[in-house]
Amino acid sequence: MDNSDDPARSAPPGRRPDGIARSLRGRTAVVTGGTRGVGAGIAQAFVAAGADVVVCARRPPDIPVEGAEFAPLDVRDPAAVRDFFGGLPRVDVLVNNAGGAPYRLLADAGPERHARVVELNLVAPLTVSLAAHDHLSRARGAVVMIGSVSGGRPSPGTAAYGAAKAGLESLARSMAVEWAPQVRVNTLVVGMVRTERSHLHYGDEDGIAAVSRTVPLGRLAEPSDVGEAAVFLASDAAAYITGASLLVHGGGERPAFLDAATVNRG
């Protein structure tokens, strides 16, 4: 069968099909934590897709995302979150990206510190989603949760973060059922990403290169890779996708036992 006229097949690498871009023109997307790293990459992808983009974070970006509007917001403050969404005329897409955690072994900190990690990475996305619900329901919109592979495997040094991301994926599946058919809710399960803060996780350039070699595709993700996947899940191209988890991890991790074994090392 000749698929040469199918835009999804003939689009050059790195360019989304026009249908996806058209489906987001004139829509308003809110990206939490959208001022740097993965969040900035997501915001840039939505701007490129024609959406009106609002990024929110506690502090303004050092380098503004061109084409996006910045609004100060602490997503851990429920009253501030409600006021923020109450002041918006419409919301078609919500990307719950704000999150993160420092490296901290469980026994090296008290429960209060670990609880703050869970608050930022799990409770805050719930708070934001609830505040945006009425907008999203009227728009028959979409929520994209930014999850992590840490939620599906042991996460030593960031155990509270991994637990929160596991909970976030479960929350998204339940939310998808409760809020259907008006609102679609999906999760991007993101692997290792190269950002301006990669050195805090992987070390210098040699460390980043060594970590990259553990990924089947041979590199860390770029923020734009995550952004393009988020645009897809928010677009009409994913109109029948809800309650799903999309892996954006370059193939994951090669099982360690394969390299430790003394046979079958191909």
Secondary structure, DSSP 8 states (H G I E B T S, - for coil): ---TT-HHHHS-TT---HHHHHHHTT-EEEEETTTSHHHHHHHHHHHHTT-EEEEEESS--SS--TTEEEEE--TT-HHHHHHHHHT-S--SEEEE---------GGGS-HHHHHHHHIIIIIHHHHHHHHHHHHHHHHT-EEEEEEEGGGGS--TT-HHHHHHHHHHHHHHHHHHHHHTTT-EEEEEEE--B--TTHHHHH-SHHHHHHHHTTSTTSS-B-HHHHHHHHHHHHSGGGTT--S-EEEESTT----HHHHH-SS---
